[in-house]
Amino acid sequence: MAFLITPSSNPTLRSGLKQINSPEEMRERGEKLGSLLTPGATLLLFGELGAGKTTFAQGVALALGIKSLVSSPTFSYLNIYTEGTMPLYHFDLYRLRGISDFLELGFAEYVGGDGVALIEWPERLEGWKIPNARALYFSHTGIGTRDYGEAFEG
C-alpha cells in the first residue's frame, strides 16, 4: 500500500487506539510489527514529542536482530543499523524544513530499498507518495501511558 503525505498531516485511524501502559509494552508492540516486516517496508510514525515513537523503533530494531542502542537521530536526521537480518534506516525529520531537504540530502534512496525505513515526523514529507508504507499514530494519554494505532491516509 502506498501512503500519500497530505497537508493535514493527521491520518485517520484504521482501528481504535490501543492504550500502552509502559515503555516495555511499547517496545513489544514494535517488536511484534517488526517481526512481520520485509525489505522495502516503510513505517511512518506520526505523533507529538515524547509519544513513544523512538521506543517503538527500539522494538522494531529488536525484531530485526539489531543489538545496538537505538536512539532518535534528531540532530543527524538518520541513523543506519546494519547488524541485523536487514538494515534499519531510522529517520527523525523533526528539524527538516520539507521534502526538498530530504531529497537533497539523498535520503530517498533508503526508502523502499534493501531494508526497513522507519520515519518519525513524516509530516515533513508533504506531497510524497511513499510505496509499501504503513502509518502509525502515537499520542500521550497520561503519566506513563500512550495510545497507539494504525492509520490510513485521510
C-alpha positions as a Markdown table, in Angstrom:
| # | Residue | x | y | z |
|---|---|---|---|---|
| 1 | Met | 0.0 | 0.0 | 0.0 |
| 2 | Ala | 1.2 | 3.5 | -0.8 |
| 3 | Phe | 0.8 | 6.4 | 1.6 |
| 4 | Leu | 0.5 | 10.0 | 0.4 |
| 5 | Ile | 1.7 | 12.6 | 2.9 |
| 6 | Thr | -1.0 | 15.3 | 2.9 |
| 7 | Pro | -1.1 | 18.9 | 4.2 |
| 8 | Ser | -3.3 | 17.9 | 7.1 |
| 9 | Ser | -0.6 | 15.6 | 8.5 |
| 10 | Asn | -3.3 | 14.0 | 10.6 |
| 11 | Pro | -4.0 | 10.4 | 9.5 |
| 12 | Thr | -7.4 | 8.9 | 10.1 |
| 13 | Leu | -7.3 | 5.8 | 12.4 |
| 14 | Arg | -7.9 | 2.5 | 10.7 |
| 15 | Ser | -8.8 | 0.9 | 14.1 |
| 16 | Gly | -9.3 | 2.2 | 17.6 |
| 17 | Leu | -6.3 | 3.3 | 19.6 |
| 18 | Lys | -4.7 | 0.8 | 22.0 |
| 19 | Gln | -3.5 | 2.0 | 25.3 |
| 20 | Ile | 0.1 | 1.3 | 26.1 |
| 21 | Asn | 1.0 | 1.3 | 29.8 |
| 22 | Ser | 4.8 | 1.2 | 29.8 |
| 23 | Pro | 7.9 | 1.6 | 27.6 |
| 24 | Glu | 8.3 | -2.1 | 27.7 |
| 25 | Glu | 4.9 | -2.6 | 26.2 |
| 26 | Met | 5.6 | -0.1 | 23.5 |
| 27 | Arg | 8.8 | -1.9 | 22.6 |
| 28 | Glu | 6.8 | -5.2 | 22.5 |
| 29 | Arg | 4.4 | -3.6 | 20.0 |
| 30 | Gly | 7.3 | -2.5 | 17.9 |
| 31 | Glu | 8.9 | -5.9 | 18.1 |
| 32 | Lys | 5.6 | -7.6 | 17.1 |
| 33 | Leu | 5.2 | -5.5 | 14.0 |
| 34 | Gly | 8.9 | -5.6 | 13.2 |
| 35 | Ser | 8.8 | -9.4 | 13.0 |
| 36 | Leu | 6.4 | -9.1 | 10.1 |
| 37 | Leu | 8.4 | -6.6 | 8.0 |
| 38 | Thr | 10.2 | -7.4 | 4.8 |
| 39 | Pro | 12.8 | -5.5 | 2.8 |
| 40 | Gly | 11.4 | -2.3 | 1.3 |
| 41 | Ala | 8.9 | -1.7 | 4.1 |
| 42 | Thr | 8.4 | 1.8 | 5.4 |
| 43 | Leu | 6.8 | 2.7 | 8.8 |
| 44 | Leu | 5.5 | 6.3 | 9.1 |
| 45 | Leu | 5.4 | 7.3 | 12.8 |
| 46 | Phe | 3.0 | 10.2 | 13.5 |
| 47 | Gly | 2.7 | 11.7 | 16.9 |
| 48 | Glu | 3.9 | 14.6 | 19.2 |
| 49 | Leu | 7.2 | 14.8 | 21.0 |
| 50 | Gly | 7.5 | 12.1 | 23.7 |
| 51 | Ala | 4.6 | 10.0 | 22.4 |
| 52 | Gly | 6.7 | 6.8 | 22.2 |
| 53 | Lys | 7.9 | 6.7 | 18.6 |
| 54 | Thr | 11.5 | 6.1 | 19.4 |
| 55 | Thr | 10.6 | 3.4 | 22.0 |
| 56 | Phe | 8.5 | 1.7 | 19.3 |
| 57 | Ala | 11.5 | 1.9 | 16.9 |
| 58 | Gln | 13.6 | 0.1 | 19.5 |
| 59 | Gly | 11.2 | -2.8 | 19.4 |
| 60 | Val | 11.3 | -2.9 | 15.6 |
| 61 | Ala | 15.1 | -3.0 | 15.8 |
| 62 | Leu | 15.0 | -5.9 | 18.2 |
| 63 | Ala | 12.8 | -7.9 | 15.8 |
| 64 | Leu | 15.4 | -7.3 | 13.1 |
| 65 | Gly | 18.1 | -8.6 | 15.3 |
| 66 | Ile | 19.7 | -5.2 | 16.0 |
| 67 | Lys | 21.6 | -5.2 | 19.3 |
| 68 | Ser | 22.8 | -1.6 | 19.2 |
| 69 | Leu | 21.2 | 1.1 | 21.3 |
| 70 | Val | 18.6 | 2.7 | 19.1 |
| 71 | Ser | 18.2 | 6.4 | 19.8 |
| 72 | Ser | 16.4 | 9.2 | 18.0 |
| 73 | Pro | 18.5 | 10.8 | 15.2 |
| 74 | Thr | 17.1 | 14.2 | 15.9 |
| 75 | Phe | 20.3 | 16.1 | 15.1 |
| 76 | Ser | 21.6 | 13.9 | 12.4 |
| 77 | Tyr | 18.3 | 13.1 | 10.7 |
| 78 | Leu | 19.3 | 9.4 | 10.0 |
| 79 | Asn | 20.7 | 6.5 | 12.0 |
| 80 | Ile | 21.6 | 3.4 | 10.0 |
| 81 | Tyr | 21.8 | 0.0 | 11.7 |
| 82 | Thr | 23.2 | -2.9 | 9.6 |
| 83 | Glu | 24.0 | -5.6 | 12.0 |
| 84 | Gly | 20.5 | -7.3 | 11.9 |
| 85 | Thr | 18.7 | -9.5 | 9.4 |
| 86 | Met | 18.2 | -6.5 | 7.2 |
| 87 | Pro | 19.2 | -2.8 | 7.5 |
| 88 | Leu | 17.1 | -0.4 | 9.5 |
| 89 | Tyr | 17.1 | 3.3 | 8.3 |
| 90 | His | 15.7 | 5.3 | 11.2 |
| 91 | Phe | 14.8 | 8.9 | 10.3 |
| 92 | Asp | 13.8 | 11.7 | 12.6 |
| 93 | Leu | 12.7 | 14.6 | 10.4 |
| 94 | Tyr | 11.5 | 16.9 | 13.2 |
| 95 | Arg | 14.1 | 19.6 | 12.2 |
| 96 | Leu | 13.8 | 19.1 | 8.5 |
| 97 | Arg | 12.2 | 22.0 | 6.6 |
| 98 | Gly | 10.5 | 19.9 | 3.9 |
| 99 | Ile | 10.7 | 17.2 | 1.3 |
| 100 | Ser | 13.2 | 19.2 | -0.8 |
| 101 | Asp | 15.7 | 18.9 | 2.1 |
| 102 | Phe | 15.0 | 15.2 | 2.3 |
| 103 | Leu | 15.7 | 14.7 | -1.4 |
| 104 | Glu | 18.7 | 17.0 | -1.5 |
| 105 | Leu | 20.3 | 15.0 | 1.3 |
| 106 | Gly | 19.9 | 11.8 | -0.7 |
| 107 | Phe | 17.6 | 10.2 | 1.8 |
| 108 | Ala | 15.0 | 8.9 | -0.7 |
| 109 | Glu | 17.5 | 6.1 | -1.7 |
| 110 | Tyr | 16.9 | 4.5 | 1.7 |
| 111 | Val | 13.2 | 4.2 | 1.3 |
| 112 | Gly | 11.8 | 1.1 | -0.4 |
| 113 | Gly | 15.2 | -0.5 | -0.7 |
| 114 | Asp | 17.0 | -3.4 | 0.9 |
| 115 | Gly | 15.9 | -2.7 | 4.5 |
| 116 | Val | 13.2 | -1.1 | 6.6 |
| 117 | Ala | 12.8 | 2.7 | 6.6 |
| 118 | Leu | 11.3 | 4.0 | 9.8 |
| 119 | Ile | 10.3 | 7.7 | 9.6 |
| 120 | Glu | 9.5 | 9.8 | 12.6 |
| 121 | Trp | 7.8 | 13.1 | 11.7 |
| 122 | Pro | 6.7 | 12.1 | 8.2 |
| 123 | Glu | 4.6 | 15.2 | 8.0 |
| 124 | Arg | 7.8 | 16.9 | 6.7 |
| 125 | Leu | 7.5 | 14.9 | 3.5 |
| 126 | Glu | 4.2 | 16.5 | 2.4 |
| 127 | Gly | 3.3 | 15.6 | -1.2 |
| 128 | Trp | 5.5 | 12.5 | -1.4 |
| 129 | Lys | 3.7 | 9.2 | -2.1 |
| 130 | Ile | 5.6 | 6.5 | -0.3 |
| 131 | Pro | 5.2 | 2.9 | -1.6 |
| 132 | Asn | 4.9 | -0.1 | 0.7 |
| 133 | Ala | 4.2 | 2.2 | 3.7 |
| 134 | Arg | 2.2 | 1.7 | 6.9 |
| 135 | Ala | 1.2 | 4.7 | 9.0 |
| 136 | Leu | 1.1 | 4.5 | 12.8 |
| 137 | Tyr | -0.2 | 7.1 | 15.2 |
| 138 | Phe | 1.1 | 7.7 | 18.7 |
| 139 | Ser | -0.3 | 10.0 | 21.4 |
| 140 | His | 0.1 | 10.9 | 25.1 |
| 141 | Thr | -2.8 | 9.8 | 27.3 |
| 142 | Gly | -1.5 | 10.5 | 30.8 |
| 143 | Ile | 1.5 | 9.9 | 33.0 |
| 144 | Gly | 3.2 | 6.8 | 31.8 |
| 145 | Thr | 0.6 | 5.9 | 29.2 |
| 146 | Arg | 0.4 | 6.3 | 25.5 |
| 147 | Asp | -2.1 | 5.4 | 22.7 |
| 148 | Tyr | -1.0 | 3.6 | 19.6 |
| 149 | Gly | -3.0 | 2.8 | 16.4 |
| 150 | Glu | -2.6 | 2.0 | 12.8 |
| 151 | Ala | -3.8 | 4.7 | 10.4 |
| 152 | Phe | -4.6 | 5.3 | 6.8 |
| 153 | Glu | -4.3 | 8.4 | 4.7 |
| 154 | Gly | -7.2 | 10.8 | 5.0 |
